Amino acid sequence: MEPGRDEPGEVLIVTGMSGAGRSTVANALEDLDWYVVDNLPPQMLRPLLELSELAGGAVPRVAVVVDVRGRSLFSDLPEAMRTLQAGRQVRVVFLDASDAVLVRRFEAVRRPHPLQGDGTILDGIRRERERLAPLREAADVVIDTSGMNVHQLSLRTVALFGDEGAARHTITLMSFGFKYGLPPDVDLVADMRFLPNPFWNEDLRPLTGEDPQVREYVLSRAGAAEFLDAYGAALRPVLEGYQRENKRHSVVAVGCTGGKHRSVVMARELAARLSDVPGVAVRVAHRDLGRE
């Protein structure tokens, strides 16, 4: 049944650091048929949602971009959100990036930071980070966009907020390479470097974990099957608990040295073992595949 007057629709609050990608996320949500409102004063949240409910099921999912452009009005956001919790599914996604990346982005577009005043861009970023710290802590989803381009952030938005059918929770199994750094916005990390590295096999080196020869090699190593069985079993109660706590998304990072062989195989195998968990949609992503 589509949400109507008796079943309020889903509400997503999009906020975070200026320059971290809020506009990109808003555009991607709009492409996913969310009703998106940008730069809305928090005081207007309730009237907007009441209006959407009057439309019956015509506006089942509303995304609102709220940020420091609202100036003094922005300080009312926590209270406005608390008043919306009853009877609605309200989630907060927080966009973040490192100070160095944010400075480069502002310099590239030659625009001042909204809070820099007579200071520098970095002064504005630091003021904004202090102001947003409580909101970041309470967010349901934090996306660090430091290493993402516009296309990658759009794909991440689709993975997180696209049509999930009847799923109450979406888990992403993300392979990565430790030599490129830990993914910044993950919930759990598993290290596959306890398995022999196919890189040292000349026949397997040019292949990836998507190739059957590499998959067979990795899964035949001592400890591989035991890890998959044990870790898959350990994740099941975690996913059930996430659903009870209304946590809609999680990312499990599965790493090896370069993110090309072992982590790719093991991420896919873990996804297969979790595919039958009730209420859970399982996705696979390979962050570093193709980088070497």
Secondary structure, 3 states (H helix, E strand, C coil): CCCCCCCCCEEEEEEECCCCCHHHHHHHHHHCCCEEEECCCHHHHHHHHHHHHHCCCCCCEEEEECCHHHHHHHHHHHHHHHHHCCCCEEEEEEEECCHHHHHHHHHHHCCCCCCCCCCCHHHHHHHHHHHHHHHHHHCCEEEECCCCCHHHHHHHHHHHHCCCCCCCEEEEEEEEEHHHCCCCCCCEEEECCCCCCHHHCCCCCCCCCCCHHHHHHHHCCCCHHHHHHHHHHHHHHHHHHHHHCCCCEEEEEEEECCCCCHHHHHHHHHHHHHCCCCCEEEEEEECCCCCC
